[in-house]
Amino acid sequence: MQLFVLMDDASGATLGAQLEDLRRFILSQPPSTAIGVGYMRDGTVDILQNLSGDHALAAKALRLPLGTAGALASPYLSIGDLIKRWPESPVRREILMVSDGIDPLRGRRSD
């Protein structure tokens, strides 16, 4: 399996409290899982760690989100960008998106 962990760079610094949990999650994956780490901003993905079987390397790539106004494009546009650039492979592909869930192009939900 190939797994990309995508962090929303527009997320607030409170996400930092979860980074250690995410590192443990990455390190707990089976050796057969290749893991990549990227940060979503401006409708694209900045890949900090390409897909790799070295889970320690992937865990080390995690950092605090920038939380910048320039990162406010839809996280779903970023996923589309990653899918277009994801190398062809016959193995299963998965994405773990870490985001506040707000799509600034669609507005906030008030419920």
Buried (B, 14 or more C-beta within 10 A) or exposed (E): EBBBBBBBBBBEEEBEEBBEEBBEBBEEBEEEBBBBBBBBBBBBBBBBBBBBEEBEBBBBBBEBBBBEEEBBBBBBBBBEBBEEEBEEEEEEBEBBBBBEEBBEEEEEEEE
